[in-house]
Amino acid sequence: MNEEESLLKFPCQFPIKAMGKTSSELDIVVVEIVRRHIVDIKEGAITTRPSKDGNYTAVTVLIEASSKQQLDAIYQDLSDHPEILMAL
């Protein structure tokens, strides 16, 4: 699917969500990976949410996405990291 066929219109606000085992470093890892692709992450764009039992944490980063290729690259990098169990 190319950008003309995408349901998204770029640039757009897009939430990147990654989940992993709860640790003090998980949000830092996620933000570092996203920053490889997005230079300007706005203040307040990062939120974390623990699971019901606190074993896992979801980190969401709201970004200004410029292309489908950019989103694909972010998700690939997140998926490749051993601390990230799931990227949505």
N, C-alpha and C positions, 0 to 999 in steps of 0.2 A: 504494500500500500504506500503510495507516495503522498506528499503533503496535500496535493489537490484532492485526494480521496479521504483524507483524515477528517474525523468529526470535529476536531479541535481547530480553532482559528488562531494562528500565531501572529504576534506574541499573545500570551494569555497567562493568567494566574493559574498555577497548578500545584496541588499538594503532593509532595513526595512522602510516602510513609514507609518506614523500615521498622522491623521488629526483631528483637533479640533478647537473650537472657539479660536480666537486670544487672547492670554494673554501673559504676560511677563514670566509666569511659564511653558508654554506648552512644550518648548524644554527641560527644566529641568526634567519635569515629564517623557517624552519619554526616555531620556537618563538614568534616574534612573531605569526605568523598564528594558531597554535593558541590563544595567549593572548587573542586577540580574543573567543574563545568559551568558554574555560576559564580561570578566574581562578587556581585553585589547581593548579599542576603540582608534583607531589611530587618531592623530591630523588631522584635516581637513575632518574627516569622517562624520561630522554632517552638514547638510544644512537645511535651512528653506526657505519656499516660501509662501508668502501671496496670498490669493485668489484675484481676480480682484478687489473686493470692500473692501478687507482688513478685512472682518468679520471672515474668517477662515485662518488657517495656516497649511501647510503640513511640517512635520519634517521628514527628511530622514536620517537614520544612516546606513552607509556602514559597514558591519561586515564581519568577517571571520567565516562563519557558519560551524559547525562540524558535524551536523546531522539534519535529518528531525524532530526528536523529539525536538531538541533544538529550531528550528524555530517554531514548533507548540506551544511550551511553551511560547515563546516570544509573539507570536500573541495572545495567550489566555490571558496572563497578560495585554497586551495592550487593548484588547477588553473588559476586565473586569473593566478597570479604567473609572470612570465617566466623566473625561475630554476628553477622546479619543472618537471621534465620529465614526471613521473608521480606520482600519488598513489594509494596502495592502502589 
